[in-house]
Amino acid sequence: MKIESEEQLLETIQHIHFTCFELCKKALGKHLPVAGNVGVFCHHQDEFEFLTKIRENLTDEKDNWNKKYYRLHAPIIIPKNGEAPEATYTHLYIRKPDNERSEAGDIDFVLKGEEFKKVINLAVSGQKINEVEISYRSDLNMVWLSSSGSDALPFITDTYMSEKNL
């Protein structure tokens, strides 16, 4: 679905949020805290241009990480719903169209220490848990989860956005 309003953008962020939380719970058996960033993937160039303008109004252009994740003027807070806990997003990423990606977006979750290393080992060994594929991106030192029928990608890292060198 093409996003054509700020309201639809916020609805898409909620959808990404709940889908990612569900996939994490299915794969890992628990909910993880969010790192603070949410990415929305565009599927058309005009959608990207439109959402970039919305992002420019919602974020501080000078306060960004990697010229990708822009700090929101006001955080987006998604209240607890069912099993999914409340989460606060402080950074927004609008991704350019990519013919290889059909997902709605992604969220980064945080797992520290030995637990993070265990998840990396599952990914490296090609494990699949409850029909959820676990993959590793060594260039980012992140794990991502995917499943057929899911249109959002949870990533797992060991770093909160607030800990990154912004």
C-alpha positions in Angstrom: 0.0 0.0 0.0 1.3 3.4 -1.0 1.6 5.8 1.9 -0.1 9.1 1.0 -0.6 11.0 4.3 1.1 11.5 7.7 -1.7 9.6 9.2 -1.0 6.6 7.0 2.7 6.9 7.9 1.9 6.6 11.6 -0.4 3.7 10.9 2.4 2.0 8.9 4.8 2.6 11.8 2.3 0.9 14.2 1.9 -2.0 11.8 5.7 -2.4 11.6 5.9 -2.2 15.4 3.4 -4.9 16.1 4.6 -7.2 13.3 8.2 -7.0 14.5 7.3 -7.6 18.1 5.2 -10.6 17.1 8.1 -12.1 15.1 10.6 -11.5 17.9 8.3 -13.2 20.4 7.8 -16.1 18.0 11.5 -16.7 17.4 13.0 -15.8 20.8 10.1 -16.5 23.1 10.2 -13.0 24.6 9.9 -9.3 23.7 13.0 -7.3 23.5 13.4 -3.5 24.1 13.6 -1.3 21.0 16.8 0.5 20.1 14.7 3.6 19.4 14.6 3.7 15.6 12.0 2.7 13.1 12.5 2.4 9.3 9.8 2.8 6.7 10.5 1.3 3.3 9.2 3.1 0.3 8.1 1.2 -2.8 7.7 4.1 -5.3 9.9 7.2 -5.9 7.1 9.6 -5.4 6.2 8.0 -2.1 9.9 8.4 -1.0 9.8 12.1 -2.0 6.5 12.6 -0.2 7.6 10.8 3.0 11.0 12.6 3.0 9.1 15.9 3.2 7.0 14.6 6.1 10.2 13.3 7.8 11.8 16.8 7.4 8.9 18.3 9.3 9.0 15.6 12.0 12.8 15.5 12.6 15.8 17.6 13.2 17.8 17.6 9.9 21.1 18.3 11.7 20.6 15.6 14.3 21.0 12.3 12.5 23.0 9.1 12.7 24.8 8.0 9.6 22.7 10.5 7.6 20.0 7.9 7.8 18.3 7.9 11.2 16.9 11.4 12.0 16.0 12.4 15.5 12.3 13.1 15.9 11.3 16.4 17.4 8.8 14.5 19.5 9.1 10.7 20.0 6.6 8.4 18.6 5.2 6.3 21.5 3.2 3.2 20.7 1.2 2.1 23.7 1.1 -1.5 25.0 -1.4 -3.6 23.1 -2.0 -7.2 24.0 1.4 -8.8 24.7 3.4 -6.2 22.8 4.9 -3.7 25.3 4.9 0.1 25.0 7.8 1.4 22.9 9.3 4.8 22.2 10.9 5.6 18.9 13.3 8.6 18.8 14.6 8.2 15.3 13.0 7.8 11.9 14.4 6.4 8.7 12.7 6.7 5.3 14.2 4.2 3.0 14.5 4.7 -0.8 12.6 2.3 -3.0 14.4 -1.0 -3.5 13.2 -3.6 -6.0 14.7 -6.3 -3.7 12.6 -5.3 -0.6 8.9 -5.6 -0.4 8.6 -5.2 3.4 6.9 -2.3 5.1 9.9 -1.5 7.3 12.1 -2.5 10.1 12.8 -2.0 13.8 16.0 -2.6 15.8 15.8 -4.4 19.1 18.5 -4.7 21.7 20.0 -7.8 23.3 23.2 -7.5 25.3 26.1 -9.7 26.2 25.9 -13.5 26.0 22.3 -13.5 24.9 23.2 -11.5 21.8 26.1 -13.8 21.1 23.8 -16.8 21.4 21.4 -15.3 18.8 24.4 -14.6 16.5 25.4 -18.2 16.8 21.9 -19.4 15.9 22.0 -17.2 12.8 25.4 -18.3 11.7 24.5 -21.9 12.1 21.4 -21.4 9.9 18.9 -22.1 12.6 15.2 -21.6 12.0 12.9 -21.3 15.0 9.1 -21.7 14.8 9.3 -21.0 11.0 11.3 -17.8 11.6 14.6 -17.5 9.7 17.5 -16.0 11.7 20.2 -14.4 9.6 23.4 -12.5 10.4 24.9 -9.3 8.8 28.5 -9.3 9.9 29.1 -5.9 8.3 26.6 -4.4 10.8 27.0 -7.0 13.6 23.2 -7.4 13.5 20.8 -10.3 13.3 17.6 -10.1 11.4 14.4 -12.2 11.6 12.2 -13.0 8.7 9.2 -15.2 8.0 7.0 -15.9 5.0 3.8 -13.9 5.4 5.6 -11.2 7.5 6.1 -7.8 5.9 8.4 -6.3 8.5 12.0 -7.0 9.6 13.1 -7.0 13.2 16.8 -6.5 13.5 18.7 -7.4 16.7 21.7 -5.4 17.8 23.6 -4.8 21.1 23.4 -1.0 20.9 20.6 1.5 21.7 20.3 4.6 19.4 21.2 6.7 22.5 24.5 4.8 22.7 25.6 5.5 19.1 28.0 8.2 18.4 25.6 10.8 17.0 
